[in-house]
Amino acid sequence: MATEGRRSKRITPATVLSGVALFVALSGAAVALPGQNTVNSGDIIDQSVKARDLKTASVKADEISDGIQPRSNSVVVNGGINENGAYTVEQVTASCQPGEELISGSGHWTNNANEELFLQEVVLNHATEQVTVRGGNDTDNNRTLHAVAHCIQA
């Protein structure tokens, strides 16, 4: 009598080995990174993390920006004679508070549109945790130049 079409219900060594390999593969990821919800620079290969890998991260932009404090200062700049090319140039400095670090800086004018105003430079000084802004006014009106230091707790 032929036994074609019947399968043996015996467990083979290959089946046992494949089951063990599957168990190890599934449980190995749980111990790959020590700690809880953390990844350190030693845990990844250089240049292996791309921007697309970070877009689903649990850290949201508003959580980061909550720690950034704008520190501002301003100066009134005389307008001189309207649009004669003789700009009055002034500078203003904004500083981080003690215990804060400067991460960026900016400058702007309080003005109406289409006026003869310019920003000459915005200088960040990380040694002093300050931003210095230089700008010129040729509007025939006094205008306010602002410097803003963006600071974060050290």
ABEGO torsion letter per residue (X at the ends): XBABGBBBABBBAAAAAAAAAAAAAAAAAAAABBEBGBBBAAABBBGABBAAAAAABABBAAAAAAABBBBBBBBBBBAEBBGAGBBBBBBBBBBBBBGBBBABBBBBBBBBBGBBBBBABBBBBAAAGBBBBBBBBBAGBBBBBBBBBBBBBX
